[in-house]
Amino acid sequence: MQIRALDLADDTLMSAAGELVVRSWREGRPHAPAYSPRDWVADQRSPDSGESQDLVGCTDETGRLLGVGILYLFLLDNRDKGWLEIDVDPAHRRHGVGSLLLRHLLDIAHADGRAQVLIDAKVPFAEITTHGYRRFAEGHGFTYSNVEVVRHLALPVPGAQLDAWAAEAAAQAGREGGFRIETHVNEFPEELRESLCVLLGQLGVDAPTGAADFEEEQVTPQRFDERYAAVQAAGRDLFETVAVTPDGVVAAQTTIVAPRSTNDAFQWGTFVHREHRGHRLGLAVKVANLRAVQGRSPHLRRAVTQNAETNSWMVAINDQMGFEPVEATLELLRTL
Ligand SMILES: CC(C)(COP(=O)(O)OP(=O)(O)OC[C@H]1O[C@@H](n2cnc3c(N)ncnc32)[C@H](O)[C@@H]1OP(=O)(O)O)[C@@H](O)C(=O)NCCC(=O)NCCS
């Protein structure tokens, strides 16, 4: 077996890698959301100037691809950390492919001076402490960092229900701060960008992330544009709902990414600025965003979200909106 870099421009290779990763990703996960090899290829090819990406494959002597690994190294912030993804074709597991990929990428992270590397795995709740993926990572020196709970919400949510939640949120948000709620699809007004980027960068600091301690992320104007370009390139729509103070500063945000041709929408971050918490702005932006998503993309049947169980305020909003726990994301950390 050997490790080789995967050339992003090689259509045949990238599509084989995408098929493999999606097979691996779906293994043992009957409720996994729709995500196609083409989506994966589009995601790999979309640049993010905030991180480097090492994409490698493990092949056998005939050149057949057995596994794929990616190492992301943050470039603008969190320069002590890296993020790993390892996927082995289910037909070729337990033959050392995962270990070979992992060691190769850990060496790169180490050579770059990174002190911590994170990896995650989707596992059933009942197997959080015992699952083979955890044993694999622990066998390579990783230790438990965090558990996030993946939740699904059946769509569409009835309009009357959205109205009731919006009224509940507006009663408090309006009375206490005069915030206005705006939704923008696939574009975002120039004058609100700077304050939105600040919120997007603080999410990783304020959301609980277990044993890993993240510093504020630098969401530069270039990275903000790349975020929108990546979503477009993958055939998705980006819905951003924000709460804006009377003097024009974004106080809260939430993002949903909705594929145009499949039925699962992905809830990305939701964040309320430290100075503006306690006004039900989280519920206000989430409900407005969902209403916009359902209006523009009526084909969607499910929204997928995940957050740390210790993130009680976010979990409370998701519970109220009817999100149901489905599986766990187990996060593990290796110190180099
Ligand atoms: C986890 C994964 C990468 C392992 O790949 P792999 O090629 O099977 O791993 P290896 O053959 O190198 O396994 C090395 C050791 O890890 C442990 N291990 C790996 N998979 C295991 C499993 N399903 N059950 C128990 N132990 C396991 C074993 O100790 C194994 O050694 P052994 O086979 O001699 O007992 C693979 O199962 C996968 O792609 N999973 C889905 C994606 C994922 O969640 N990746 C991140 C995991 S942290």
The ligand as an SDF file (V2000), in Angstrom:
LIG
                    3D

 48 50  0  0  0  0  0  0  0  0999 V2000
  -11.9970    4.4270   11.6110 C   0  0  0  0  0  0  0  0  0  0  0  0
  -11.4440    3.9860   10.2560 C   0  0  0  0  0  0  0  0  0  0  0  0
  -10.7280    5.1620    9.6200 C   0  0  0  0  0  0  0  0  0  0  0  0
  -10.4450    2.8520   10.5160 C   0  0  0  0  0  0  0  0  0  0  0  0
   -9.8350    2.4510    9.2780 O   0  0  0  0  0  0  0  0  0  0  0  0
   -9.1550    1.0110    9.1250 P   0  0  0  0  0  0  0  0  0  0  0  0
   -8.3780    0.9900    7.8860 O   0  0  0  0  0  0  0  0  0  0  0  0
  -10.1730   -0.0430    9.3310 O   0  0  0  0  0  0  0  0  0  0  0  0
   -8.1760    1.0360   10.3940 O   0  0  0  0  0  0  0  0  0  0  0  0
   -6.9390    0.0760   10.6910 P   0  0  0  0  0  0  0  0  0  0  0  0
   -7.0760   -1.1940    9.9290 O   0  0  0  0  0  0  0  0  0  0  0  0
   -5.6840    0.8540   10.4910 O   0  0  0  0  0  0  0  0  0  0  0  0
   -7.1790   -0.2000   12.2440 O   0  0  0  0  0  0  0  0  0  0  0  0
   -6.1670   -0.1010   13.2180 C   0  0  0  0  0  0  0  0  0  0  0  0
   -6.7220   -0.5150   14.5640 C   0  0  0  0  0  0  0  0  0  0  0  0
   -7.7760    0.3450   14.9630 O   0  0  0  0  0  0  0  0  0  0  0  0
   -8.7620   -0.4200   15.6930 C   0  0  0  0  0  0  0  0  0  0  0  0
  -10.0030   -0.4650   14.9100 N   0  0  0  0  0  0  0  0  0  0  0  0
  -10.2330    0.0270   13.6880 C   0  0  0  0  0  0  0  0  0  0  0  0
  -11.5100   -0.1800   13.3170 N   0  0  0  0  0  0  0  0  0  0  0  0
  -12.0970   -0.8220   14.3280 C   0  0  0  0  0  0  0  0  0  0  0  0
  -13.3910   -1.3470   14.5530 C   0  0  0  0  0  0  0  0  0  0  0  0
  -14.3840   -1.2020   13.6610 N   0  0  0  0  0  0  0  0  0  0  0  0
  -13.6400   -1.9860   15.7200 N   0  0  0  0  0  0  0  0  0  0  0  0
  -12.6880   -2.1250   16.6560 C   0  0  0  0  0  0  0  0  0  0  0  0
  -11.4210   -1.6560   16.5020 N   0  0  0  0  0  0  0  0  0  0  0  0
  -11.1440   -1.0170   15.3480 C   0  0  0  0  0  0  0  0  0  0  0  0
   -8.1880   -1.8250   15.8250 C   0  0  0  0  0  0  0  0  0  0  0  0
   -7.4060   -1.8540   16.9940 O   0  0  0  0  0  0  0  0  0  0  0  0
   -7.3330   -1.9010   14.5870 C   0  0  0  0  0  0  0  0  0  0  0  0
   -6.3210   -2.8710   14.6670 O   0  0  0  0  0  0  0  0  0  0  0  0
   -6.6880   -4.4360   14.3990 P   0  0  0  0  0  0  0  0  0  0  0  0
   -7.5260   -4.4980   13.1660 O   0  0  0  0  0  0  0  0  0  0  0  0
   -5.3480   -5.0700   14.2320 O   0  0  0  0  0  0  0  0  0  0  0  0
   -7.4250   -4.9070   15.6160 O   0  0  0  0  0  0  0  0  0  0  0  0
  -12.5630    3.4530    9.3220 C   0  0  0  0  0  0  0  0  0  0  0  0
  -13.3620    2.5330   10.0280 O   0  0  0  0  0  0  0  0  0  0  0  0
  -13.4650    4.5350    8.7550 C   0  0  0  0  0  0  0  0  0  0  0  0
  -13.2540    5.0030    7.6470 O   0  0  0  0  0  0  0  0  0  0  0  0
  -14.5090    4.9490    9.5040 N   0  0  0  0  0  0  0  0  0  0  0  0
  -15.4780    5.9510    9.0350 C   0  0  0  0  0  0  0  0  0  0  0  0
  -14.9290    7.3500    9.0370 C   0  0  0  0  0  0  0  0  0  0  0  0
  -14.5280    7.8470   10.4230 C   0  0  0  0  0  0  0  0  0  0  0  0
  -15.3290    7.9140   11.3190 O   0  0  0  0  0  0  0  0  0  0  0  0
  -13.2610    8.2600   10.5530 N   0  0  0  0  0  0  0  0  0  0  0  0
  -12.7400    8.8380   11.7730 C   0  0  0  0  0  0  0  0  0  0  0  0
  -12.5820    7.8180   12.8400 C   0  0  0  0  0  0  0  0  0  0  0  0
  -11.9130    8.5280   14.3150 S   0  0  0  0  0  0  0  0  0  0  0  0
  1  2  1  0
  2  3  1  0
  2  4  1  0
  2 36  1  0
  4  5  1  0
  5  6  1  0
  6  7  2  0
  6  8  1  0
  6  9  1  0
  9 10  1  0
 10 11  2  0
 10 12  1  0
 10 13  1  0
 13 14  1  0
 14 15  1  0
 15 16  1  0
 15 30  1  0
 16 17  1  0
 17 18  1  0
 17 28  1  0
 18 19  1  0
 18 27  1  0
 19 20  2  0
 20 21  1  0
 21 22  1  0
 21 27  2  0
 22 23  1  0
 22 24  2  0
 24 25  1  0
 25 26  2  0
 26 27  1  0
 28 29  1  0
 28 30  1  0
 30 31  1  0
 31 32  1  0
 32 33  2  0
 32 34  1  0
 32 35  1  0
 36 37  1  0
 36 38  1  0
 38 39  2  0
 38 40  1  0
 40 41  1  0
 41 42  1  0
 42 43  1  0
 43 44  2  0
 43 45  1  0
 45 46  1  0
 46 47  1  0
 47 48  1  0
M  END
$$$$
